[in-house]
């Protein structure tokens, strides 16, 4: 028996989910860079197991605390009761092994949103639902002292998001040092709601009736504007990647933020939008010049397009997301 098999079967037994005799097969799933994920086939159904890695599988040296596994599990526990069906069902967590189990969602019924977008399939109703339900998560958890105490994961969020995305980009763009450090400081010190931290199309499944949110290991009680900007960033990146369909991606961009802002009731919506608009171009630039470059932008001209849009917005410091969208629309050439 391998160490991995022993770890998984031991945790299954401890949690009452099955014994080693019930396991028909264990297969590691691909695609993630920050955790190991396995599909476990039991006698009559399949489940997933997830364990965080201390060093992420990227070219740069990127380390992060293993404690994020517990925060991810807690995010699902917090969100699932008021968003039923929009997160995978949690089955149990073995804290000693640093591993948790959840239901397995068949890819044929739950395709990954990223895969559809990269094929040019832009569903505006799904985009609306993503923005709407992300806003609901933040509205439901805003100004909640108990949830804030449960998600005191500042160190984890800094190592997973603020340092590799914002501060690491300064190495390539030293002239932006003061601007990026100020954006980082504003994000780090704004504590208003429960943040997912990785609202990316790769972490959203297109369920039969609604989106399903995955991979909340960056969960943190902080600035909800981060989640909105992080999600919108992927619409901009795909507009650059598929310029002939830039109009559709920018329409999805607008649909997401309009649906989201309609849910904002914990602060003036214009305040949140201003923070998101300032943060967004920094995150955009980070996906070509930070520690986690997006894998599908391989052409030098595409990277230069990202830089042109991002640098223009960072200099202008817009306070409306529509201004960022308009800049992208002017620069991206079909």
C-alpha positions in Angstrom: 0.0 0.0 0.0 1.4 3.4 -1.0 1.7 6.3 1.5 -1.1 8.1 -0.4 -3.4 5.1 -0.4 -2.7 4.6 3.3 -3.4 8.3 4.1 -6.7 8.3 2.2 -8.0 4.9 3.5 -7.0 5.8 7.0 -8.9 9.1 6.9 -11.9 7.3 5.3 -12.0 4.8 8.1 -11.6 7.5 10.8 -14.5 9.5 9.4 -16.7 6.4 8.9 -16.8 6.9 5.1 -15.5 3.5 4.3 -12.7 1.0 4.8 -9.8 0.0 2.6 -12.0 -3.0 1.5 -14.6 -0.5 0.1 -12.1 1.3 -2.1 -12.2 0.2 -5.7 -9.7 2.7 -7.1 -7.9 5.9 -6.3 -6.9 8.3 -9.2 -5.2 11.6 -8.8 -7.0 14.4 -10.7 -5.0 16.9 -12.7 -5.2 20.7 -13.2 -4.6 22.1 -9.7 -1.4 23.7 -8.6 -1.9 24.2 -4.9 -3.4 20.9 -3.7 -3.5 17.2 -4.5 -7.0 16.0 -5.4 -8.1 12.4 -5.8 -11.1 10.7 -7.1 -12.0 7.7 -4.9 -14.2 5.0 -6.3 -16.1 3.2 -3.6 -18.5 0.2 -4.0 -21.5 2.2 -5.3 -20.3 5.8 -5.8 -17.3 8.1 -6.1 -16.1 10.9 -3.8 -13.1 13.3 -3.8 -10.3 13.9 -1.4 -8.2 17.1 -1.2 -5.0 17.9 0.6 -3.1 21.2 0.4 0.6 21.4 -0.8 3.2 23.4 1.1 4.8 24.4 -2.2 2.7 25.2 -5.2 3.3 23.5 -8.6 4.4 26.6 -10.5 7.8 27.7 -11.9 8.4 30.4 -9.3 9.1 29.5 -5.6 5.7 29.9 -4.1 5.0 28.5 -0.6 1.8 28.7 1.4 0.6 27.5 4.9 -1.1 24.1 4.9 -3.7 25.5 7.3 -5.6 26.8 4.3 -7.2 23.3 3.9 -9.1 23.9 7.1 -10.2 27.4 6.0 -11.5 26.0 2.7 -13.5 23.4 4.5 -14.9 26.1 6.8 -15.9 28.2 3.8 -18.0 25.4 2.4 -19.6 24.8 5.8 -20.4 28.5 6.1 -21.8 29.1 2.6 -23.6 25.8 1.8 -26.6 26.4 4.2 -27.8 29.6 2.4 -26.6 28.6 -1.1 -27.8 25.0 -1.4 -26.5 23.2 -4.5 -23.9 25.8 -5.3 -21.1 24.1 -3.5 -20.1 20.4 -3.4 -21.4 18.6 -0.4 -18.8 18.1 2.3 -18.4 14.6 3.8 -15.8 15.1 6.5 -12.3 16.3 7.4 -9.4 14.6 9.0 -7.5 17.5 10.6 -4.5 15.4 11.6 -4.0 14.2 8.0 -4.9 17.6 6.6 -7.4 16.1 4.2 -11.1 16.5 3.5 -13.7 14.6 1.5 -16.5 15.9 -0.7 -18.9 14.6 -3.2 -17.7 13.9 -6.8 -19.5 15.9 -9.5 -19.5 14.1 -12.8 -17.8 16.3 -15.5 -20.4 15.4 -18.1 -23.1 17.1 -16.0 -20.9 19.7 -14.4 -18.5 21.0 -17.0 -15.8 23.5 -15.9 -16.7 27.1 -16.9 -13.2 27.8 -18.0 -13.3 25.1 -20.6 -16.5 26.5 -22.1 -15.1 30.0 -22.2 -11.9 29.0 -23.9 -14.1 27.4 -26.6 -15.8 30.8 -27.0 -19.0 29.7 -25.4 -20.1 32.7 -23.4 -23.3 32.2 -21.4 -24.6 35.5 -20.1 -27.2 34.0 -17.9 -24.4 32.0 -16.1 -22.4 35.2 -15.9 -25.3 36.9 -14.2 -25.8 34.0 -11.8 -22.1 34.1 -10.8 -22.2 37.8 -10.1 -25.6 37.6 -8.3 -24.6 34.7 -6.0 -21.1 36.0 -5.3 -22.9 39.2 -4.1 -25.2 37.1 -2.0 -22.3 35.4 -0.3 -20.8 38.7 0.7 -24.1 40.2 1.7 -24.9 37.2 3.9 -21.5 37.3 5.7 -20.9 41.0 5.9 -20.2 42.6 9.3 -20.5 39.2 11.0 -18.2 39.1 14.0 -18.4 35.3 14.4 -17.5 34.6 10.8 -14.8 37.2 10.9 -13.2 35.4 13.9 -13.5 32.0 12.2 -11.6 33.3 9.1 -8.6 35.1 10.6 -6.5 33.9 7.7 -4.5 37.0 6.9 -1.2 35.2 6.7 -2.6 32.6 4.3 -4.3 35.2 2.1 -1.1 37.3 2.0 1.0 34.3 0.9 -1.5 33.0 -1.6 -2.8 36.2 -3.1 -1.3 39.6 -2.1 2.4 38.7 -2.3 2.4 36.6 -5.5 -0.1 38.8 -7.4 0.6 42.3 -6.3 4.0 42.6 -4.6 5.8 40.1 -6.9 4.8 42.2 -9.9 6.8 45.1 -8.6 10.0 43.2 -9.5 9.0 43.6 -13.2 7.5 47.0 -12.8 9.5 48.9 -10.1 8.0 52.3 -11.1 4.6 50.9 -9.9 6.0 50.0 -6.5 4.2 52.7 -4.5 0.9 52.1 -6.4 0.9 48.3 -6.0 1.9 48.5 -2.3 -0.9 50.9 -1.7 -3.4 48.7 -3.4 -2.1 45.8 -1.4 -2.4 47.7 1.8 -5.9 48.8 1.1 -7.0 45.2 0.3 -5.2 43.7 3.3 -6.8 46.2 5.8 -10.4 46.1 4.5 -12.4 43.5 6.5 -16.0 43.5 5.6 -17.2 40.0 4.4 -16.2 36.4 3.7 -13.9 36.3 0.7 -13.5 33.2 -1.5 -10.2 34.4 -2.9 -10.2 32.4 -6.2 -13.4 33.1 -8.0 -12.0 31.9 -11.3 -13.8 30.1 -14.2 -11.6 27.1 -13.5 -13.2 26.9 -10.0 -16.8 27.3 -11.2 -18.8 24.3 -12.6 -21.8 24.8 -14.9 -24.4 22.8 -13.0 -27.7 21.8 -14.5 -29.5 24.7 -12.8 -26.8 26.9 -11.3 -23.1 27.5 -11.0 -21.1 25.5 -8.4 -18.2 27.2 -6.6 -15.1 25.2 -5.9 -11.6 25.6 -4.4 -12.0 28.1 -1.6 -8.6 27.5 -0.1 -7.9 31.2 -0.1 -10.9 31.9 2.1 -10.4 35.0 4.2 -12.5 37.6 6.0 -11.6 40.7 4.2 -12.3 42.9 1.2 -15.2 41.5 -1.0 -14.0 43.8 -3.8 -11.1 41.2 -4.2 -13.5 38.5 -5.3 -15.3 40.7 -7.8 -12.1 42.0 -9.3 -10.6 38.5 -9.4 -13.5 37.1 -11.3 -13.8 40.1 -13.8 -10.0 39.7 -14.5 -10.7 36.4 -16.2 -13.2 37.9 -18.6 -10.5 40.5 -19.6 -7.9 37.8 -20.0 -10.1 35.7 -22.3 -11.0 38.8 -24.3 -7.3 39.2 -25.0 -6.9 35.5 -25.8 -9.9 35.4 -28.2 -10.0 39.0 -29.6 -12.6 38.1 -32.2 -15.0 37.5 -29.3 -13.8 40.3 -27.1 -17.3 41.9 -27.3 -18.9 38.8 -25.8 -16.4 38.6 -23.0 -16.7 42.2 -22.2 -20.5 41.8 -22.2 -20.1 39.0 -19.6 -17.8 41.3 -17.7 -20.5 44.0 -17.4 -23.2 41.4 -16.7 -21.2 40.0 -13.7 -20.5 43.3 -12.1 -23.9 44.7 -12.6 -25.5 41.6 -11.0 -23.0 41.7 -8.2 -23.4 45.4 -7.4 -27.2 45.0 -7.1 -26.5 42.8 -4.0 -24.3 45.2 -2.2 -26.0 46.4 0.9 -23.2 46.4 3.5 -21.5 49.6 2.2 -22.1 52.1 -0.6 -21.8 50.2 -3.8 -19.8 53.0 -5.3 -17.1 52.5 -2.6 -16.8 48.8 -3.3 -16.7 49.4 -7.1 -14.0 52.0 -6.7 -11.7 49.5 -4.8 -12.5 46.8 -7.4 -11.7 49.1 -10.3 -8.4 50.1 -8.8 -7.4 46.5 -7.9 -8.5 44.9 -11.2 -5.7 46.3 -13.5 -3.1 45.2 -10.9 -4.5 41.7 -10.9 -4.6 41.8 -14.7 -0.9 42.8 -14.9 0.0 40.1 -12.4 -1.3 37.4 -14.7 1.6 38.1 -17.1 4.2 39.5 -14.8 3.5 38.0 -11.3 4.2 34.6 -9.9 1.2 33.0 -11.5 1.1 33.8 -15.2 -2.0 32.6 -17.0 -1.1 29.6 -19.1 -3.0 30.4 -22.3 -1.5 33.8 -23.0 1.7 32.5 -24.6 2.1 35.1 -27.5 4.2 38.1 -26.8 1.7 40.5 -28.5 -1.1 39.3 -26.2 1.1 39.9 -23.1 1.9 43.4 -24.4 -1.9 44.0 -24.8 -2.4 43.1 -21.2 0.4 45.4 -20.1 -1.0 48.3 -22.2 -4.4 48.0 -20.7 -3.2 47.4 -17.2 -0.6 50.2 -17.1 -3.0 52.7 -18.6 -5.6 51.9 -16.0 -3.1 52.0 -13.1 -2.0 55.4 -14.2 -5.5 56.7 -14.6 -6.7 55.1 -11.3 -10.4 54.7 -12.4 -13.1 54.4 -9.8 -15.6 52.7 -12.1 -15.4 49.2 -13.6 -17.0 50.5 -16.8 -13.9 52.7 -17.3 -11.6 49.6 -17.2 -13.9 47.8 -19.6 -13.8 50.8 -22.0 -10.1 50.9 -21.9 -9.9 47.1 -22.7 -12.4 47.6 -25.5 -10.3 50.4 -27.1 -7.0 48.4 -26.9 -8.1 44.8 -27.9 -8.0 44.5 -31.6 -10.1 41.7 -33.2 
